[in-house]
């Protein structure tokens, strides 16, 4: 039997939760003897170890963009490791200077050249490329949501996203929240919720402690530059906690740190902290395991994987009710769930966990049970089922 050739069409394979999900699914399908390739416009995939080949699309940057890229010390049209450019950043610059950057066409043309049996879109512009490519069997793995689309591509992008959801794809939703979003724009859509997995062979309780906090409770947070991630709320919350119980914070940030400097200058952390950049999964697991509480402060997520990773590492979680995490985060059972954008409530929940040992242990035990229910194998099973029945 000839293996189906499955192509995942991506904009960017740089470090992100969405890219991690794509690689994990692609790897799992490859292990099940599918012929899998990831086609991308840019990004550096060296952050993840994967046997799935990544193929980069060649295209030219409009001349009007080259000077802003150079002056901004961002990315030229040149080889950087394995990647040509980062298209999300290019789109942001093109939006600011008022031009339209068409990255759909080169991706669609590359799809036509490869002509896979099944093409899987992974971000709403790639859905347009998949649709225009003429590939007969088309899926859309939806991890997008209005907040992230508007953040990176503005009101125009948001309108395009809503139109794309009306196309007759077979949709694979990463959460129940995402499914509801799809159906709100396309009530007749075929949608299967796949979920997202956690790698419990990497994310598990470690005995190793990353730092010596001199007896202070350790609180961990991941700070991202996108406004919907709530980095400012995280710092405000930690400052409030520190006024009540002196703490030490472990802060994971992106490689570009201008937003961190600006944020720290404005919010002025009163607690001691250590910043970690470009961490691999093993280090991330050790950071979770080193922490007494992990806080997740997003306003909106289509899934929200970090709290689940923290649960798998035996770390009690305080999370906002941000949409996608409703599939696994249950207030008082495996996490404390609070309203988004409320640092007082986040701080209250953290202090409660630090003072109530019985509650901590209950959340830890339930979190470990929950994480085991979200293995990647189950996600791959759902993709596999769709691929086997796509023509029916």
C-alpha positions in Angstrom: 0.0 0.0 0.0 1.4 3.4 -1.0 1.6 5.8 1.9 -0.4 9.0 1.6 1.7 12.1 1.1 0.6 14.6 3.8 1.8 18.2 3.6 1.5 20.7 6.4 1.4 24.3 5.0 2.9 26.7 7.5 3.8 30.4 7.6 6.5 30.1 10.2 8.2 27.2 12.0 9.8 29.3 14.7 9.4 28.5 18.4 5.7 28.7 19.4 3.0 26.6 20.8 1.2 26.3 17.5 4.4 25.2 15.7 5.1 22.7 18.4 1.6 21.1 17.8 2.3 21.0 14.0 5.6 19.2 14.5 4.2 16.8 17.0 1.3 15.8 14.8 3.5 15.5 11.7 6.0 13.4 13.6 3.3 11.1 14.9 1.8 10.6 11.5 5.3 9.9 10.1 5.7 7.1 12.7 2.4 5.7 11.4 4.0 5.4 7.9 2.5 8.4 6.3 4.8 10.4 3.9 4.9 13.7 5.7 6.5 17.1 4.8 6.2 20.5 6.4 6.2 23.4 3.8 7.0 26.8 5.3 7.7 30.4 4.3 10.2 30.9 7.0 11.3 30.5 10.6 14.1 28.4 12.2 13.1 24.9 13.3 16.3 24.1 15.1 14.5 24.5 18.4 12.7 21.1 18.0 14.1 17.7 17.2 12.0 16.2 14.4 12.5 13.6 11.6 9.9 15.3 9.5 11.6 17.2 6.6 11.0 21.0 6.4 10.9 22.5 3.0 11.3 26.3 2.6 9.5 28.3 -0.1 11.7 30.7 -2.0 10.3 34.2 -2.6 11.6 37.8 -2.8 11.0 40.5 -0.3 9.7 43.7 -2.0 12.4 46.4 -2.1 10.4 48.8 0.0 10.7 46.4 2.9 14.4 45.8 2.8 15.4 49.1 4.3 13.0 48.8 7.3 14.2 45.3 8.0 17.8 46.4 7.9 17.3 49.5 10.1 15.3 47.5 12.5 18.1 44.9 12.8 15.5 42.3 12.0 15.9 39.9 9.1 17.2 40.5 5.6 16.6 38.4 2.6 19.4 36.1 3.4 20.0 32.6 4.8 19.8 32.4 8.6 20.5 28.9 9.6 17.8 27.0 7.5 15.4 29.9 7.2 14.9 32.7 4.6 12.6 35.1 6.5 10.1 35.3 9.3 6.9 36.1 7.5 4.9 37.2 10.6 7.4 40.0 11.2 7.3 40.9 7.5 3.6 41.2 7.6 3.7 43.4 10.6 6.2 45.8 8.9 4.2 45.8 5.6 1.0 46.6 7.6 2.7 49.6 9.3 4.0 51.1 6.1 0.8 50.6 4.3 1.5 48.0 1.7 0.0 44.5 1.1 2.5 41.7 1.2 1.2 38.7 -0.8 2.7 35.5 0.7 -0.2 33.3 -0.2 0.8 33.1 -3.9 4.3 31.6 -3.5 3.0 29.1 -0.9 0.2 28.1 -3.2 2.6 27.7 -6.2 4.9 25.5 -4.0 1.9 23.4 -3.1 1.0 22.9 -6.7 4.6 21.8 -7.5 4.6 19.2 -4.7 1.0 18.1 -5.3 0.4 16.1 -2.1 -2.4 13.7 -1.5 -3.6 15.8 1.5 -2.8 19.4 2.3 -3.2 20.6 5.9 -3.5 24.4 6.4 -2.3 25.6 9.8 -2.8 29.4 9.8 -5.5 31.3 8.0 -3.4 32.7 5.1 -2.1 29.1 4.5 -5.7 28.0 4.3 -6.1 30.4 1.3 -2.9 28.9 -0.2 -4.2 25.4 0.2 -7.6 26.3 -1.2 -6.0 28.0 -4.3 -3.5 25.2 -4.9 -6.2 22.9 -6.2 -5.1 20.0 -4.0 -8.2 17.8 -3.8 -8.2 16.7 -0.2 -7.9 19.8 2.1 -7.9 20.0 5.8 -7.5 23.1 8.1 -6.0 22.5 11.5 -7.3 25.6 13.3 -5.3 27.0 16.1 -6.1 30.6 15.2 -8.4 32.9 17.1 -9.5 36.5 16.7 -7.1 38.0 19.3 -3.9 36.5 17.8 -5.1 37.2 14.2 -5.8 40.9 15.0 -2.5 41.2 17.0 -0.4 40.2 14.0 -2.4 41.1 10.9 -4.9 43.8 12.1 -8.5 44.4 11.2 -7.9 43.4 7.6 -6.5 40.1 8.6 -9.4 39.5 11.0 -11.9 40.0 8.2 -10.0 37.6 6.0 -9.8 35.0 8.8 -13.6 35.1 9.3 -14.1 34.6 5.5 -11.7 31.7 5.5 -13.7 29.9 8.2 -16.6 29.9 5.7 -14.7 27.9 3.1 -15.8 24.2 2.9 -12.7 22.7 4.5 -12.8 19.7 6.8 -11.8 21.5 10.0 -9.6 20.0 12.8 -10.1 22.2 15.9 -7.5 22.2 18.7 -10.2 22.8 21.3 -13.9 23.0 21.9 -13.5 26.8 22.0 -12.1 26.7 18.5 -14.8 24.5 17.3 -17.5 26.9 18.6 -15.6 29.7 16.8 -15.6 27.9 13.5 -19.3 27.0 13.8 -20.2 30.6 14.6 -19.0 31.5 11.1 -19.9 28.3 9.3 -22.8 26.5 10.9 -22.6 23.6 8.4 -18.9 23.0 8.8 -17.5 19.5 9.4 -15.4 19.9 12.5 -13.5 17.4 14.6 -11.9 18.4 17.9 -8.4 16.9 18.0 -7.1 18.6 21.2 -3.4 19.2 21.8 -1.1 16.9 23.6 1.5 17.1 26.3 4.7 15.0 26.0 4.8 13.2 29.4 8.1 11.6 28.6 9.6 15.1 28.8 7.2 16.9 31.1 7.2 15.0 34.3 8.1 15.9 37.9 11.9 16.4 38.3 13.9 16.4 41.6 16.4 18.9 40.1 15.9 22.5 41.3 17.1 25.2 38.9 17.8 27.9 41.5 18.3 28.4 45.2 15.6 30.8 46.3 16.8 31.0 49.9 13.6 29.6 51.2 11.3 31.9 49.3 8.4 30.3 47.4 9.1 30.1 43.6 6.5 31.4 41.2 6.9 30.7 37.5 5.4 32.7 34.6 6.0 32.8 30.8 6.1 36.4 29.5 5.3 36.9 25.8 5.2 40.2 23.9 1.7 39.7 22.3 -0.7 41.8 24.3 -3.3 39.0 24.7 -0.7 36.9 26.6 -1.1 39.2 29.6 2.6 39.6 30.5 1.8 42.9 32.3 -0.9 41.2 34.3 1.7 38.6 35.4 4.1 41.2 36.7 1.4 43.1 38.5 0.2 39.9 40.1 3.7 38.9 41.3 4.2 42.3 42.8 1.0 42.0 44.8 1.9 38.5 46.0 5.4 39.7 47.0 3.9 42.4 49.2 2.1 39.6 51.2 4.6 36.8 50.9 8.2 37.4 49.6 8.7 35.3 46.5 11.3 34.4 43.9 10.1 34.3 40.2 11.3 32.2 37.3 10.4 34.1 34.1 10.6 32.6 30.7 10.8 35.1 27.8 11.2 35.3 24.1 14.7 35.7 22.5 13.9 39.4 21.6 13.8 41.2 24.8 12.9 44.9 24.1 9.4 44.2 25.3 10.8 42.8 28.6 12.9 45.9 29.2 10.0 48.2 28.5 7.6 46.1 30.7 10.1 46.0 33.6 10.7 49.7 33.4 7.0 50.3 33.7 5.9 47.7 36.2 9.2 47.7 38.3 9.3 44.2 39.8 9.7 44.3 43.6 10.6 40.6 43.8 13.8 38.7 43.0 13.8 36.9 39.7 15.8 35.0 37.1 15.1 35.3 33.4 15.4 32.4 31.0 15.5 32.8 27.2 15.3 30.2 24.4 14.7 27.3 26.7 14.4 23.8 25.4 11.7 21.4 26.6 13.9 19.7 29.1 14.9 23.0 30.7 11.3 24.1 30.6 10.2 20.9 32.5 12.9 21.6 35.1 11.6 25.1 35.5 8.1 23.9 36.0 9.3 21.3 38.5 11.3 23.9 40.4 8.3 26.1 41.0 5.8 26.1 43.8 3.1 27.7 41.6 2.8 28.3 37.8 0.7 31.3 36.7 -0.8 31.6 33.3 -2.3 35.1 32.6 -3.5 35.1 28.9 -6.7 36.9 28.1 -7.5 34.4 25.3 -6.0 31.2 24.0 -7.3 28.6 21.5 -5.9 25.9 23.7 -3.2 27.1 26.1 -0.6 24.3 26.6 1.7 25.6 29.4 -0.7 25.0 32.3 -1.1 21.4 31.1 2.7 21.0 30.9 3.0 22.4 34.4 0.4 19.9 35.7 2.4 17.1 34.1 5.5 18.3 36.1 3.6 18.2 39.4 3.3 22.0 39.7 0.0 23.6 41.0 -1.5 26.0 38.5 -3.3 29.3 38.7 -4.7 30.1 35.2 -7.1 32.6 33.7 -10.3 31.4 32.1 -9.0 32.1 28.6 -11.2 29.9 26.4 -9.3 26.9 25.1 -8.1 25.7 28.5 -11.7 25.0 29.5 -11.2 21.6 27.9 -8.8 20.5 30.7 -8.6 23.2 33.5 -11.3 22.7 36.2 -11.4 25.2 39.0 -10.8 23.6 42.4 -10.0 20.2 40.9 -6.7 20.5 39.0 -6.2 24.3 39.0 -7.4 27.6 40.4 -9.2 29.4 37.5 -9.7 33.2 37.7 -11.0 35.9 35.4 -8.6 37.3 32.8 -7.0 40.7 33.4 -7.5 40.7 37.2 -4.1 40.7 39.0 -5.8 40.9 42.4 -7.6 37.6 41.8 -4.5 35.9 40.4 -2.5 37.1 43.4 -5.2 35.9 45.8 -5.2 32.5 44.2 -1.4 32.2 44.4 -1.4 33.3 48.1 -4.1 30.7 48.8 -2.0 27.9 47.3 1.1 29.0 49.2 -0.8 28.9 52.5 -3.0 25.9 51.9 -0.9 22.7 51.7 -3.9 20.4 51.4 -5.2 22.3 48.4 -1.8 22.3 46.8 -1.6 18.6 47.1 -5.1 18.0 45.7 -4.3 20.2 42.7 -1.0 18.4 42.1 -2.5 15.0 42.2 -5.4 15.9 39.9 -3.1 17.7 37.6 -0.9 14.7 37.1 -4.0 12.6 36.3 -5.3 15.2 33.9 -1.9 15.4 32.0 -1.9 11.7 31.4 -5.3 12.0 29.7 -3.8 14.4 27.1 -1.1 12.4 25.5 0.0 13.1 21.9 -1.0 9.6 20.8 -4.7 10.4 21.3 -4.3 13.6 19.2 -2.6 11.6 16.4 -5.4 9.0 16.6 -7.9 11.7 15.7 -5.9 13.0 12.8 -5.3 9.4 11.6 -9.1 8.7 11.8 -9.8 11.8 9.6 -7.2 10.9 7.1 -8.5 7.3 6.8 -12.0 8.6 6.2 -11.5 11.8 4.3 -13.1 10.7 1.1 -16.2 9.3 2.8 
